[in-house]
Amino acid sequence: MRYPGSEKLEIIRLDAGMAVPWHTHKGHELTLCVHGEYADGLDTYGPGDFSVYRGDDRHQPVASTAGPAYALAVTDAGLRFEGLLGALQKLFNA
């Protein structure tokens, strides 16, 4: 379910070789790679590349070892993390 006002716009910085934890989405995520390069198990993205994720799309963005990656992400309902972070998310009902 989508709640009005739940949209979030953020700039994500991934240092060289660093990863975002594995996750899916509660809604949709639109992401634009602004600088650098990252891969997410589905594809590799560089400056100007755009991706769209649905709730059931599982991925883990990982920055190239060549340098940091910056992405502009818009979500409409938040993320569902896996592992310990996911357990904490459920515990705190986030």
N, C-alpha and C positions, 0 to 999 in steps of 0.2 A: 504494500500500500504506500502510496506517495503522499507525503504531508506538505501542504503549502509552506514555503519558507525553509524547507529542509535542504535546499540546494546549497552547495558549497563550491567555491572557486578557490583553488590553492596552487601555489607554485611548489613543486617538489624538486628537491636537490638530492641527487644520489652521487656520493663521492665515488671515485674510480673503483670498480669492482664490488661496490656495495649493493645490497639487495633490499627490496621491500619484502616483508613477510608474505608467505603464500596467503592468498585471500580470494574470495568471491565478492559479490556485491548484493546489497539489498535492493538495488534499483539499477540505474545505468551510470556508466562513467564514460566521459568523452575526454580524451587526452591528446594534447599536441606537444610533440617533442620540440623544444625551443633551441636547445644547445646540446652538443655531445651526442652520444648514442647509447641506447639500452636495448636489451632483448628481454622477452617475457615468456619464452617457451612456445609462443605462438608465432612470433615474427621479430624482426629487428627494426628499430626505429631510429631515424636520424632527424636533423633539423627540418621542420616542415611536415614531417609524417604525422598522421592523425589516426587514432584508433578509437573504436567504440566497443565497450564491454557491456554485456547483459548480466543479469543476476547469477546465471549459472556458469559464467566464464571464469574458470579458475586460472590464476596466473601469478607470477612473481617477477616483477621488473628487476633487472640486474644491469647496472651501468657497465659500460665498456671499461676495460682496464686502462684505456688510453687517457682517461680524464673524467671529470664530473659530467653528469647529465642533468639537464633542467627540463622539466615538463610542466605544462599548464594543464591541470585536471579539473573537470567539473563533474560533480556527483549530485544525484538527486535523492539519495537515501542512505548513504553510508556504506561501509565495508563490513564483511564478515571474515575475521581473521581465523587462521588455523593454529593448532598447537597451544602453547601456554598463553599466548596473547589472546587467542580465541576463547580459552577457558576463562580468562580474566574478564573478557568482554561480556560473556554470558553471566558471570557472577555478578557483575555490576550493571547488568541489563542495559548495556550500551549499544 
